[in-house]
Amino acid sequence: MGKQKTEPRYMELDVPQEAITEVAELIEESEIEANLLGVGEEEETITIGFDYTPEQRESMMEILELIEDYNSEESEDEQEEEETEED
């Protein structure tokens, strides 16, 4: 039988400021190791470094989905503003 990898993994994400509270709650619930690294490259984001185990992968996916949802909402809002300005 193959040996399953249990090595910790690392990921850096730019988290929108509006999502910080929800992301912090997910970090606390899942006990993922996270560090604030500074201001993100995108406007109004904070870069967070995550150290997580394969067992915490599902929680990381929740965090990724949450960030993606906030980013897609923001894109839709910007698109609506541009359309309003054109009218």
C-alpha positions in Angstrom: 0.0 0.0 0.0 1.2 3.5 -0.8 2.0 5.9 2.0 -0.3 8.9 2.1 1.5 12.3 2.3 1.0 14.1 5.6 3.4 16.9 4.9 2.2 20.4 5.7 1.4 22.6 2.7 1.7 26.3 2.3 -0.4 28.8 0.4 -0.5 32.6 0.3 -3.8 34.4 -0.5 -4.9 38.0 -1.0 -8.0 38.2 1.1 -10.5 41.1 0.5 -10.9 43.2 3.6 -14.6 42.6 3.6 -14.0 38.8 3.9 -11.4 39.0 6.7 -13.9 38.3 9.5 -15.3 35.2 7.8 -11.9 33.9 6.9 -10.7 34.4 10.5 -13.6 32.4 11.7 -12.8 29.5 9.3 -9.1 29.7 10.4 -10.1 29.4 14.0 -12.6 26.6 13.5 -10.2 24.5 11.4 -7.1 25.4 13.5 -5.1 26.2 10.3 -1.9 28.0 10.9 -2.1 31.4 9.4 0.1 34.5 9.4 -0.7 38.1 8.2 2.0 39.0 5.7 0.9 42.5 4.8 -1.1 44.5 2.3 -2.0 42.5 -0.8 -1.2 43.3 -4.4 -4.9 43.9 -5.1 -6.6 47.0 -3.8 -8.1 46.6 -0.3 -6.7 43.1 0.3 -4.5 41.6 3.0 -2.0 38.8 2.2 -2.2 35.8 4.5 0.1 32.8 4.5 -1.5 29.5 5.4 0.2 26.4 6.7 -2.2 23.5 6.5 -2.2 19.7 6.5 -3.9 17.4 4.0 -6.6 16.8 6.6 -7.3 20.6 6.6 -7.6 20.7 2.8 -11.4 20.9 2.9 -11.2 24.0 5.2 -8.8 25.6 2.8 -11.2 25.0 0.0 -13.9 26.8 2.0 -11.6 29.7 2.4 -10.7 29.8 -1.3 -14.4 29.6 -2.2 -15.3 32.5 0.2 -12.5 34.7 -1.3 -13.6 33.8 -4.8 -17.2 34.7 -4.0 -16.2 38.1 -2.7 -14.0 38.7 -5.7 -16.8 37.8 -8.1 -19.3 40.0 -6.3 -16.8 42.8 -6.5 -16.3 42.3 -10.2 -20.1 42.3 -10.7 -20.4 45.6 -8.7 -17.7 47.2 -10.8 -19.3 46.1 -14.0 -22.7 47.5 -12.9 -20.9 50.8 -12.0 -19.3 51.0 -15.5 -22.7 50.3 -17.2 -24.3 53.0 -15.1 -21.6 55.5 -16.0 -22.0 54.7 -19.7 -25.8 55.5 -19.7 
